[in-house]
Structure formats: C-alpha cells, structure tokens
Amino acid sequence: RIQESFTATQARKTLKNISGWHLINDGKMIYREFIIQDFMAAIDLINRIGEIAEDAKHHPNIHLTDFRNLRIELTTHDVGGLSQKDFIEAGKINDLPVELKR
C-alpha cells in the first residue's frame, strides 16, 4: 500500500504530540536537533537511530557537526513529503535515552 503524503496542516497537528520535532517551511520534512554530551554519546545515539531505521526500512538524514551537534531529518521520498512513517519513527527516536550536554 502506498503511503499518503501529509499536508502541512496535518503535519503541524501531528507534531503537537511529538515533542522536540519541527516542520521545515515547505511541510515536506521534520527535524530534531540535539546537543549531545560528547562525541561518543552522539555516535551511540546515531547507532541506535540506525537500528530503528533499519527495522522500519525508513532512513533519516543524520548530520553530526562540531562533534556533538546532531540533527535528524525525516521525510518519505516515495510520497515527496511526509507520511505516517516519519511521525512513527520520530516517536521511536524520542523514546531513546539521550545524553545531552550538561
């Protein structure tokens, strides 16, 4: 079954239930940013996100800069925007323990 694309309005409404995530202006991607405690904690989180992504067969864009600034971006390429998969994965990422900068 082909996923349906969310409208920007639907995406904004759904994001109200998923803390920390933001909609990019065109409504086709969501992202979350973390400032992680240190480099190895960031790598650990990336690995755990990778396991979630592999299980779901839905892979985010992952950007690590300045050794601990992590940005995760989710979109569904098949629909050219956001689908239910993105919000489910965002929720699973939110459930991971994260060692934030103190």
Salt bridges, closest charged atoms under 4 A:
GLU33 OE2 - ARG71 NH1 3.01
ASP44 OD2 - ARG48 NH2 3.02
GLU54 OE2 - HIS59 NE2 2.70
GLU73 OE1 - HIS63 NE2 3.18
GLU73 OE2 - ARG71 NE 2.82
ASP86 OD1 - HIS58 NE2 2.65
